Amino acid sequence: MRASTLFAFAIAFVLSGPELAFADCQTVSASDVAQDIQNCPSANNALKNNACNFGGAAIAESGGNTCASNGNNFGVLQLTRSNLTNTGYSPSEYLNLSAQQQVCIWAQQVGNSNTSGAYQTLSNSGSVKGTPVTAGMLAACFQFGPLICKNDLAFMQANGGACPSIGNGGVRATGQTLANGGANLDGNNQSICSWGQSIQNKINQAAATCNGSNGSGGGGTNCPGGGTTPGGVIPPSPGNAPVSLPANLA
């Protein structure tokens, strides 16, 4: 999940295809992903402190399926093709890895990059024009990357806290709108608000089963309901995930 700011992480649906044919697929829970993050030497404390939130994001992104792919994003946390290239793995090789291995590679490629701009602004804000900033919204910002997140934040600030949508001035991510900097929706017409709510739902569902103790600096898992408030703001964590277009837009 690292490239220029013109590329960001897109929502991927599980599609069957040649690259999945021989994959030994696993289906994992948000709690499993959270524990995998805790187990990764490549995951820093910021990722570990918010492991349950990223566990929820993984379920929203891939359904917890290690074989999830749309041709541009791969695995349980939907690593982009450009970042996959940096690992030396082919798509089929990566999809055949265990969830633990995929998560650690994701953490290494994405999680420890610097976070700034709109993500930093959101992480330091309780709300934007009255719209609460939730852990799910921050995770969506993380997944979509700096361009769409920045444009969503600007839209919210100019429109009383309302996020863009296809009916009110939303601009869907395509090669052209990413290149010209105008995209404020991902390839599936989702904003950080709409996709953030989907992720938040998964975070909340995982709260009762997510293992780990809450902590703000000691590497504990930040589990909603375990000392935090579902929907609450998570602190800044490293990693702007660039956006890759869905296969039908590539």
N, C-alpha and C positions, 0 to 999 in steps of 0.2 A: 504494500500500500504506500508506495512512495514514488513520485514522479514529479512532473511540473504541476503547477496549480491548476492546469487545464484538465488534469485527469483526476477523477475521484472515484471513490468506491460506489458501485451501484448495487441496488437490491437484486439479488439473484434468486430465481426460482429453480427448483430441482428439475433438471431436464435429463432425459436419457440420451445417450449418444455414444459414438464409438469410443470416446476417451473413458467412459464409465464401464465398458463391457467386462473388464476383468478385475475391476476394483473390489477389494474385500471390504465392503461397506460396514460402518458402525453407525448406530444411532445413539447419541448421548444426550444427557440432560443438561440444563443450565448449571446445575450443581457439579456435574462431571467436568464441564468446561472450566468452571471456577476453580475446581481442584487442580485441573491440568495447568492453569495459569500459575497457581501457587507452587506447583512442582517444577516450573521452568526456571533454570538458571538465567535464561535470557530475558526474563520478565523482571522489570524493576519494581520498586515498592509502590509506585503510583498505579501500575497495572494490578498488582496484587491487592492493594487496598480497595480496588473497585472490581475485583474479579467476578462477583456475582452480577454486576451490571453488564459486563461484557459477556458473561454466560447467557444472560437474557437476550443480549443483542445477537449472539450466535444462534439461538433458537429462532428468533425472528428472521434472521438472514438465511439460514440453511435448514431449519427444522431439526438441527442437531445431526444432520446426515454428513458423514465425512466424504461422501461421494457427490455432494451437491455441486453443480456447475452449470453455468450458462454459456460456457465457451470462453469467457473472459475473466471469470472469478471462480475460485476453486476451494473446496473443502468446507469444514465446519465454520470457519470464520471468514470464508470467501476472500482468500488472498488473490490479489489481482495478477493478471498474466505478466505484467511488467515486473512485478516484484518476485513472482515465481521464477522468472528468468534469472534473477540474481542468486537464486538458491542452487542452481545447477540441476534441479529436478525438472523432468518433463511433467506435463499435466497428469498423465496416467500414473507416473511414479508417485507424484504427490498425493493423488487420490487413493493410492494403495497404502499410504502411511497410516499409522494409528492416529487417533484423535490427539493423544498426548504429543506425538511428533509434529502434527500439523499446528497445534497451538503454540508450541515452542518456536517453530519457524515463523509463524505469524508475529509472535512477540518480538522476535529478533529483527524482522524486516520492517515492522510497523510501529510496535508499541513504544520503542525507545527513541523515536524521532521527536523533534522539538514541536511543541504545540504553541501556537500564537494566534494573533488575529481574532477572528470571530469566536473561535473556541474559547480563547482566553477570556474574552468579554462575557460570553455566556456563563462560563464557569465562575465568574466573579459577580454574577447578577442573580438576585432572587427571582426577578421577573423582567420581562420586556414589555413595557407599556401595559402592565397588568396581566400579561400571560406568564404563568409560572414557568421557570426553567427547571425541568425535571432531569433526572438521571437518564431517562430514555431520550430526551431531546439532545442531551450532550452526546450520548452514544450515537445518535443519528448524525449529528454534526461530525463526529469522529469518522463515521463510516463514509459520509458523503464527501468529506474533504473540504479544503479551505474556500474554494470558489463558490460552491452552492451554499455552504454555510454562511459565508460573508454576505451573499446576495439575499438569503433568507432573513438574516438579521437586519439588514438595511430595509427590507420590505416591511418587516414587523415594526421597526422604529417609525416608518413613515405611514403606517396604516393601523395605528392604535393597537398594536400587538397581534394583529391577524397575520397569519402566514399566507404565502401565495398558494393558489390552487389553479387548476386548469381553467376555472371560470372567472377568476378575478385578477388576471394579469400574470399568472404563472407562465414560465417559459421552460419547456421541457428540454432536458439535456439531449443534445444531438452533437455530432461532430462540429457543426457550424456554431451552435450556441455556446459550446464549451470553448471553442477557439476564439470567439468574439467576446467571451466573458459575460454573456447575458443569461446563462442558465440559472434558474433558481428552483427548479424541480429536477429530480433524477429522471432516469429514462422511463420509469413507471409512473411519472406524474406525482411523486411523493415529495413533500417538504420535510424539513426537520421536525415540524409539528406533527404532521400525520404519521410519518414513519416513527417519530419519537414516541407517539402514543402506542404504536404496535410493539415497540421494544419495551416500553414501560409496562405494558400488560404482561409480557413475558417475565420481566423482572419481578413484578408483584406475584405472579403465579409461582415463581421459583423461591419466594421468600421463605416458605414453610419448610422447604427441603434443602435449601442451600447450606452446605456445611462450612464451618469456619467461624471464627470470632471476629466481631467488628473491631476495626482499629484504624487510626488515622495516620499512623506513621510506623507501626511495628510490623507491617506485612500481613496484618489480618485481613480477612475477607469482609468487604463492606456489603453485608446482606441486608436488604430491606426487611424491617421487622426485627432485626437483631441488634437494636441499638440505633437504628436509623429510621427515617420515615420514608415509606414507599412514595416515590415521586419527588424526594428531596434532591438537592443539588449535590453532585459529586465534585470533589476538588479537581483542579486541573490535572490531567494525566497526559503523558507524552503520546504523541502519535496522531498526525493528520493523515487520514487514509484517503489517498487520491481516488478520484472517480474513474472507473472503467465503464465504457458503454456496454449495455446489454448486447447480446450477439446480434439482435436484429437491427442495431444501430451502428455497429462497428463498420 
